[in-house]
């Protein structure tokens, strides 16, 4: 179709923001409008290097926050772009459950705002959290894989989806408590021998209790991964 015809269609049927349905100015954060993008509840420093949660004061780089000292997480570090509420939660739900795949672009950009954890050992690969085959077929895509592909391009880092597989289906985590979530995903993942010696990064959309990311980390460590980090679009407190 000619450029003038596309412009005419935009005037008659303007593109709308995926969240608020305001007319959309095509740009870097398409399909989100500027106000929705700006309203994402970013996680700002200071934060704990180990869990990525905001802290009242910046702990020393080698010292985790009090919560991590009391109950150390499985992974070595976490970065999340936003807190899991408001526009961030709405965008992730539209992405996952309404099939709005184009939201992978702004959601990955949100992660990239916080993606540099200042590590002494640089990651060598991104690994999306795998979905069970039946669920991926039903949804039509793996949201973590779409995010990881965009992040890999931006960070100039390989994406290795085959380095971690889901070996059994699990029920949805959303309606489960923390202990139930851990039990639900226990033993659900298996890592490839290729991860041995690597600093790898698990990519997911939301870090809630951390049960899924922790189980992925344990599988990667069992296969010999040297360091495991986590990148997520959002995390719950």
Buried (B, 14 or more C-beta within 10 A) or exposed (E): EEEEEEEEEEEEEEBEBBBBEBEBEEEEBBBBBBEBBEBBBBBEEEBBBBBBBBBEEEBEEEEBBEBBEEEEBBBBBBBBBBBBEBBBBBBBBBBBEEEBBBBBBBBBBBBBBBBEBEBEEEBBBBBBBBBBEEBBEEEEBBBBBBBBBBBBEEBEBEBBBEBBBBEEEBEEBEEBEEEBBBEBBBEBBBBBEBBEEBBBBBBBBBBBBBBBBBBBBBBBBEBBBBBBBBBBBBBBE
